[in-house]
């Protein structure tokens, strides 16, 4: 980033800071994190002679068409979690490290809409902790899984009314498959010819997406409050101890299934590779990681899951990995309009990574189910 770009960011963000209940003198702003969707900045403000950081985000209203409803969900969920933590944590001064804290505008809103129609929000910055795009150890896998399991457990008694559906049909596998088929038929950028094996793989596994909806319809799996985007980099880990601190990126928190959260968590932690690894020989299920995922997630969430949810944990891992692969594939065919890319064919690489992991899950499925039976 050159000097002029930095100056433009500072000017834009400074005008945003003035809209929120943040006292002090604006110092600087820098891009932060590696998220695919929103634009995130760490903003430094001088308060009482101290440099205090905050998180500012410009919400992608193309992905989230109604940001006020997104923020209404986030405020309700974080307040509920905060109430739970206040009853559990001895040192209440540290609670803002364990749950996101929304900063309101001077008008009392949880967001600000600028003159260009962009929606902005602000959070207290959680220092001395960070997220990882690729986990470095089995203990990190355990910590991330523990945080998502705790998140499920703390929200199992979330009071009505239901949360808003911030992205309709977000984990609707049937619709994702239909969207893919339409993109494949249109093929606006003539890219399908580059991915014949991947097309065959999608069609061979199309039946995966009807299983969980059928169980919901038969009342064998309950609708819960779910995070719906349980990637490894949506959990902050303590710098000094490596322990889980806080679940972040709550834009997709809405009604869903515990199996969506478990499956997506496993998808991003079963293999010690990046989500866009190009050397497919490196991608495989590591059983010690799977055991760590189970130990962490079930330490809290295990007490609230039904027997059917237990029975379909491994299936959810396979299904969610396939679904995310199809989403990357569809975006590739449509010209990379949803996920941010850093190189040509980036979304195709991501797709291939997911499909290779699905293959590995299928190869280890019997062993993984046997491990789960030991936990019951």
Buried (B, 14 or more C-beta within 10 A) or exposed (E): EEEEEBEEBBEBBBBBBEBBEBEBEBBBBBEBBEBBBBBBBBBBBEEEEEEBBBBBBBBBBEBBEBBBBBBBBBBBBBEBBBEBBEEEBEEEEEBBBBBBBBBBBEEEBBBBBEEEEBBBBBBBBBEEBEBBEBBEEBBBBBBBBBBBBBBBBBBBEBEEEEBBBBBEEBBBBEEBBEBBBEBBEEEEEEBBEEBEEBBEBBEEBBEBBEBBBEBEEEEBBBEBBBBBBBBBBBBBBBEEEBBBBBBBBBBBBBBBBBBBBBBBBBBBBBBBBBBBBBEBEEBBBBEEBBBBBBBBBBBBBBEBBEEBBBBBBBBBBBBBBBBBBBBBBBBBBBEBEBBEBEEEBBBBBBBBBBBBBBBBBEEBBEEBBEBBEEEE
